[in-house]
């Protein structure tokens, strides 16, 4: 056994804590072998700078290590290290198989990074940095030039909860694809009251203008305020809870809040335990009087002497002590003990509140109009 193994493991842990504290958003999978004269470190990462820092820190301690760490994306992907989601809602799994847990979802027109391939599955990363495996029917692989062409094209966004792309400008025409709110397609033309659109994988069809908007106009017109947030949230009322869901086909608690904010022009972290570290803290030490409609309420288990805090649920404050959230279905509960819809469980597990619509581009939040996942950097809308 290598004599200084504890030092090596501690250095790896320190680098991981600094650069890759969350395995949901970073890849820093390292294995150590101490059976030889020098430790052998193998694995893979998408953080080359973190790997270089690890090497430097080991060298500072006069530790000679052998490295066999693959830098992602994998070379066998060639130029196709990006992709665009080409179905209405793509399911992302924790492992490359359909039976694996669903981690999250992404919507048609979303640009994702591609890190590696296993059979028909690709490990991709969404604009909110969440990692997951998608099968090859869910994405259209592209090189950077094709992605740039997509981002520079005139596009249309679906603005209703559910719609159908049809083969002709007629509601009785055959269906090309289903569509959900937030789907983005390329505009090819106009026919009557319909847009002629193209999906990222090249299928063409027609969508009623009343169900959509020009993407750039929609982005520039998005106003992140309480009224719009609550209007979007109300569109989800009664929708079923779906673990990993982030679309109008079903949402989990943080998928609901994420989707509501997305439809108002803001990209948020994926999970409640990530969202809680974003935005502006609202003072709730003396109750809920300082809350404003649109604030996010976080629930879970507070830290004790022996356990860390765990945030497990999130909802959107409506006002008058009420909040809307996805729990079984999207519904409204209250933090007021005198109301019929009072939830003692949520009241007792409330942790804190955050405000996302004040100074949104702070602590992990980004406006869609400023995101390189939706626009070319040189062509970001003003």
C-alpha positions in Angstrom: 0.0 0.0 0.0 1.3 3.4 -0.9 2.4 5.1 2.3 0.9 8.5 1.7 -2.5 7.4 0.4 -4.4 9.5 3.0 -2.7 12.7 1.7 -3.6 11.9 -1.9 -7.2 11.2 -1.0 -7.5 14.4 1.0 -6.1 16.4 -1.9 -8.6 14.8 -4.3 -11.4 15.6 -1.9 -10.3 19.2 -1.6 -10.2 19.7 -5.3 -13.6 18.0 -5.7 -15.1 20.2 -3.0 -13.9 23.3 -4.8 -14.6 22.4 -8.4 -17.1 19.6 -8.4 -19.2 19.6 -5.2 -22.4 18.5 -7.0 -22.3 15.4 -9.2 -25.6 16.4 -10.7 -23.8 19.2 -12.6 -20.2 18.2 -12.9 -18.2 15.1 -13.9 -15.1 14.4 -11.7 -15.1 10.7 -11.3 -11.7 9.5 -10.1 -10.4 6.2 -8.9 -7.1 5.7 -7.1 -4.8 2.6 -7.1 -2.2 2.5 -4.4 -0.8 -0.9 -5.1 2.1 0.4 -7.2 5.2 2.5 -6.2 3.3 5.6 -7.3 -0.4 6.1 -7.0 -2.4 5.7 -10.2 -5.3 8.0 -10.7 -7.8 7.1 -13.4 -11.3 8.1 -14.4 -12.9 10.9 -16.3 -13.8 14.6 -16.0 -15.3 17.5 -17.9 -13.2 19.9 -15.8 -9.7 20.0 -17.2 -8.7 22.9 -15.0 -9.7 21.0 -11.9 -7.5 18.1 -13.1 -4.6 20.4 -13.6 -5.0 21.9 -10.1 -5.0 18.3 -8.7 -1.7 17.6 -10.5 -0.2 20.8 -9.2 -1.3 20.2 -5.6 0.1 16.7 -5.6 3.4 18.0 -7.0 3.5 20.6 -4.2 3.5 17.7 -1.8 6.3 15.9 -3.8 3.8 13.2 -4.7 4.6 11.5 -8.1 1.3 10.2 -9.4 0.4 8.5 -12.7 -2.7 9.8 -14.4 -5.0 7.9 -16.7 -8.0 10.4 -16.7 -10.1 10.9 -19.8 -11.0 14.5 -20.5 -14.6 14.8 -21.8 -16.2 15.1 -24.3 -15.2 11.6 -25.6 -13.1 11.6 -28.8 -15.5 9.2 -30.5 -18.1 11.9 -30.7 -16.0 13.8 -33.2 -17.3 17.3 -33.9 -20.8 16.4 -32.6 -20.3 17.6 -29.0 -23.5 19.5 -29.0 -27.1 18.6 -29.7 -30.6 20.1 -29.9 -33.6 18.4 -28.4 -35.9 17.3 -31.3 -39.0 15.9 -29.5 -41.5 17.8 -27.5 -40.1 16.5 -24.1 -36.9 14.5 -23.8 -36.5 12.3 -20.7 -33.1 12.4 -19.1 -32.2 9.2 -17.1 -29.6 8.7 -14.4 -28.2 5.7 -16.3 -28.2 4.8 -20.0 -31.3 2.7 -20.0 -35.1 3.3 -20.1 -35.6 1.6 -16.8 -33.4 4.0 -14.9 -34.7 6.8 -12.7 -35.7 10.0 -14.6 -33.4 12.8 -13.6 -35.0 15.7 -15.5 -36.5 16.6 -18.9 -35.6 19.1 -21.6 -37.8 20.7 -24.3 -37.6 20.7 -28.0 -35.2 23.4 -29.3 -33.0 23.3 -26.2 -29.3 23.2 -27.0 -27.4 20.6 -24.8 -23.8 19.7 -24.4 -22.8 16.1 -25.2 -20.1 14.5 -23.1 -20.1 10.8 -24.0 -22.0 7.9 -25.7 -23.0 4.5 -24.6 -24.8 2.4 -27.2 -27.9 4.5 -28.3 -27.6 6.8 -25.2 -25.8 10.1 -24.8 -24.7 11.8 -21.6 -25.8 15.4 -22.0 -25.9 18.6 -20.0 -28.8 21.1 -20.1 -28.5 24.9 -19.9 -29.1 24.7 -16.1 -26.0 22.4 -16.1 -27.9 19.3 -15.1 -26.5 15.9 -16.3 -28.5 13.0 -17.7 -28.7 10.3 -20.3 -30.9 10.8 -23.4 -31.6 8.2 -26.1 -30.7 9.0 -29.6 -34.3 9.6 -30.7 -34.6 12.6 -28.3 -31.8 14.7 -29.7 -30.3 15.8 -33.0 -26.5 15.7 -32.8 -24.8 18.8 -34.3 -21.4 20.2 -34.7 -20.8 23.8 -33.5 -21.5 25.3 -37.0 -24.9 23.7 -37.2 -25.7 24.7 -33.6 -24.7 28.3 -34.5 -27.0 28.2 -37.5 -29.8 27.0 -35.2 -29.2 29.7 -32.7 -29.0 32.4 -35.4 -32.2 31.3 -37.1 -35.6 33.0 -36.7 -37.5 30.7 -34.3 -40.9 30.3 -32.8 -41.8 29.3 -29.2 -45.0 27.5 -28.2 -46.8 29.5 -25.6 -49.8 27.3 -24.8 -49.6 24.2 -22.5 -50.2 21.7 -25.4 -50.4 22.0 -29.2 -49.9 19.9 -32.3 -47.6 20.4 -35.3 -49.6 19.4 -38.3 -48.7 18.4 -41.9 -50.8 21.3 -43.3 -52.4 24.5 -42.2 -55.5 22.7 -41.2 -56.7 21.4 -37.8 -57.7 18.1 -39.4 -54.3 17.6 -41.1 -52.2 14.7 -39.9 -50.0 15.2 -36.9 -46.2 15.7 -37.3 -45.4 16.1 -33.6 -47.0 17.0 -30.3 -45.7 20.2 -28.7 -45.6 21.6 -25.2 -45.1 25.1 -23.7 -41.6 26.2 -24.2 -40.8 24.2 -27.3 -38.8 26.1 -29.8 -38.8 25.5 -33.6 -37.3 27.1 -36.7 -39.6 29.4 -38.7 -39.7 28.5 -42.4 -42.7 30.6 -43.5 -46.3 31.6 -43.0 -49.5 30.2 -44.4 -52.7 32.0 -43.4 -52.8 32.0 -39.6 -50.2 29.4 -39.3 -46.4 29.3 -39.0 -44.6 26.8 -41.2 -42.0 25.4 -38.8 -39.1 23.0 -38.8 -38.1 20.8 -35.9 -34.3 20.4 -35.0 -34.3 17.0 -36.8 -35.7 18.5 -40.0 -39.4 17.6 -39.9 -41.7 20.4 -41.2 -45.2 21.2 -40.1 -47.7 24.0 -39.3 -48.7 25.5 -36.0 -51.4 28.1 -35.4 -50.0 31.5 -34.6 -52.4 31.8 -31.7 -50.5 29.0 -30.0 -47.1 30.5 -30.4 -44.9 33.6 -30.7 -41.7 34.7 -32.4 -39.0 33.6 -30.0 -36.9 36.7 -30.0 -40.0 38.9 -29.6 -41.3 36.7 -26.8 -37.9 36.9 -25.0 -37.7 40.6 -25.2 -41.3 41.0 -24.1 -40.9 38.7 -21.1 -41.5 40.6 -17.9 -40.4 38.9 -14.7 -42.9 40.1 -12.2 -45.3 38.6 -9.7 -48.4 38.9 -11.8 -46.9 37.0 -14.7 -45.3 34.4 -12.5 -48.6 33.6 -10.8 -50.5 33.6 -14.2 -48.0 31.0 -15.5 -48.2 29.0 -12.3 -52.0 28.8 -12.5 -51.7 27.3 -16.0 -50.3 24.1 -14.3 -53.2 23.7 -11.8 -54.3 20.1 -11.5 -51.3 18.8 -13.6 -50.0 15.5 -12.2 -46.8 15.2 -10.2 -44.1 13.5 -12.1 -40.7 12.7 -10.6 -38.1 14.4 -12.9 -40.8 16.2 -14.8 -40.2 19.8 -16.1 -42.9 20.2 -18.7 -46.7 20.5 -19.1 -46.9 16.7 -19.4 -46.1 16.5 -15.6 -43.9 18.2 -13.1 -42.2 17.5 -9.8 -42.0 20.3 -7.3 -38.8 22.0 -8.6 -39.7 21.1 -12.2 -42.9 23.2 -11.6 -41.1 26.2 -10.3 -38.4 25.9 -12.9 -41.0 25.7 -15.7 -43.0 28.7 -14.4 -39.9 30.9 -14.3 -38.7 29.6 -17.7 -42.0 30.7 -19.3 -41.2 34.2 -17.8 -37.7 34.3 -19.3 -35.5 33.0 -16.5 -33.3 29.9 -16.3 -33.1 28.5 -12.7 -31.2 25.6 -11.2 -33.0 22.3 -11.5 -33.6 20.9 -8.0 -35.1 22.5 -4.9 -31.8 21.8 -3.1 -30.0 23.9 -5.8 -32.6 26.6 -6.2 -32.5 27.4 -2.5 -28.9 28.8 -3.0 -30.0 31.3 -5.6 -31.9 34.6 -5.5 -32.4 37.0 -2.6 -33.2 35.8 0.9 -36.6 37.0 2.3 -36.8 37.6 6.0 -39.3 35.1 7.6 -37.9 35.1 11.1 -41.1 36.7 12.4 -43.6 35.0 10.1 -44.7 35.4 6.5 -45.6 39.1 6.4 -42.6 40.1 4.3 -43.3 37.5 1.5 -44.4 38.7 -1.9 -46.3 36.8 -4.5 -43.9 34.9 -6.7 -41.4 34.2 -3.9 -40.2 30.6 -3.6 -40.9 28.7 -0.4 -38.5 25.9 0.5 -39.3 23.0 2.8 -37.4 20.1 4.2 -35.5 19.3 7.4 -33.5 21.8 9.3 -29.9 21.1 10.4 -29.4 19.5 13.8 -26.3 18.8 15.9 -25.8 15.6 14.0 -27.5 16.1 10.6 -27.2 18.6 7.8 -30.1 20.7 6.4 -32.0 18.9 3.7 -34.2 20.9 1.3 -36.7 18.5 -0.3 -39.6 20.6 -1.6 -40.4 24.0 -3.1 -43.5 26.0 -3.9 -44.5 29.5 -5.1 -46.1 32.0 -2.7 -49.4 33.4 -4.0 -50.3 35.8 -1.1 -52.5 35.7 2.0 -50.4 32.8 3.3 -51.2 30.6 0.3 -48.8 28.8 -2.0 -49.0 26.7 -5.2 -46.9 23.6 -5.5 -46.6 20.2 -7.1 -47.4 17.5 -4.6 -49.4 14.7 -6.0 -50.7 17.3 -8.4 -50.3 21.0 -8.8 -52.5 22.5 -6.1 -52.8 25.3 -3.6 -52.2 25.0 0.2 -51.9 27.4 3.0 -49.5 28.2 5.8 -52.4 29.7 7.8 -53.7 27.3 10.5 -57.2 28.8 10.2 -57.7 28.0 6.5 -59.3 24.8 5.2 -56.4 24.1 2.9 -53.8 24.5 5.7 -50.9 22.0 5.4 -49.5 21.3 8.8 -46.7 19.2 7.3 -45.5 22.0 5.0 -45.9 24.6 7.9 -43.7 22.4 10.2 -41.1 21.8 7.5 -40.8 25.3 6.1 -37.1 26.4 6.0 -36.8 29.7 4.1 -38.0 31.8 1.2 -36.1 33.3 -1.7 -37.0 36.0 -4.3 -35.9 35.4 -7.9 -37.5 38.3 -9.6 -35.3 41.0 -7.9 -31.9 41.2 -9.5 -32.4 37.9 -11.2 -28.9 37.4 -12.7 -27.4 36.8 -9.2 -26.3 33.5 -7.7 -26.9 31.0 -10.4 -29.8 32.7 -12.3 -29.6 33.8 -15.9 -32.1 35.5 -18.3 -32.9 33.4 -21.4 -32.1 36.4 -23.5 -28.6 36.4 -22.2 -28.0 32.7 -22.4 -25.6 31.3 -25.1 -27.8 28.1 -25.0 -30.5 30.0 -26.7 -28.7 32.8 -28.7 -25.4 33.3 -30.3 -23.3 35.5 -28.0 -22.7 38.1 -30.7 -26.4 38.1 -31.5 -27.9 38.3 -28.0 -31.2 40.3 -28.2 -31.1 43.7 -26.7 
